[in-house]
């Protein structure tokens, strides 16, 4: 990517919301991934990169998180700015103030807003009311920040993204939606195996297939974990019951009992496959201890890259 293209992409991203990967072109996604790698290099080399000096990110948490809070807060500090933690009890949203009024007010104080919540609609409405960039830290529909960190990690480990096969085993949830959308934009091969009743969103699948027609990737949707994992470069899974689904735990354990990523399943992948998980993980449930703690696991490389990938998103949009 030459300097002129980089400058054009930087101009495009300035002030842009980061809500879902469908809103971003392949070139913009690639730019952010490489920007994350560059910021990671600078941090490791202790090179100053305070590009957001004097700026403040408001962080709205209606869903708690270890990685999201720490990575955004530390990231803003490393970029020269500061982050302000706002729980649902700290805002008038919890007492009936509209999302529009909240967005309009916060925009007068802040240079960017990150929100981690349940309904994706709330993130969209917040962005419509805000005059500063809004970053989706997670919704029930999408988790784009995690996927930016994931694909940065894959690029670092495999040296490329196009043609890499990612096999996801488990619930067709927000992780799947963002992983699938990102893969389809980047020309990757994506396979998902989920039990009946736990499929990914049909519209996301349709949109991903449209992307694939242009990028040359592929998409496999199956009920058979072995078929999905066949010749995979990456095997990915997530918890069977996400936050807010605790009441469904026993029901989901029955539905997903044949969808554990274990030593028997990974034999169908490439010999140099890598295992990924967005964390937190339940060892012995969606993944065996031998796999998640084995030599193919890169779960903590992913976790670290949440910091660097999100710094790239903030630096590009809030500059």
Secondary structure by P-SEA (a helix, b strand, c coil): ccaaaaaaaaaaaccccccccccccaaaaaaaaaaaaaaaaaaaacccccccccbbbbbbbccccaaaaaaaaaaaaaacbbbbbbccccccccccccaaaaaaaaaacccbbbbbcccaaaaaaaaaacccbbbccccccccaaaaaaaaaaaaaaccccccbbbbbcccccaaaaaaaaaaaaabbbbbbbbcccccccaaaaaaaaaaaaccccccccccccccccccccbbbbccccccccccaaaaaaaaacccccccccccccccbbbbbbccccccccccccccccccccaaaaaaaaaaaaaaaaaaaccc
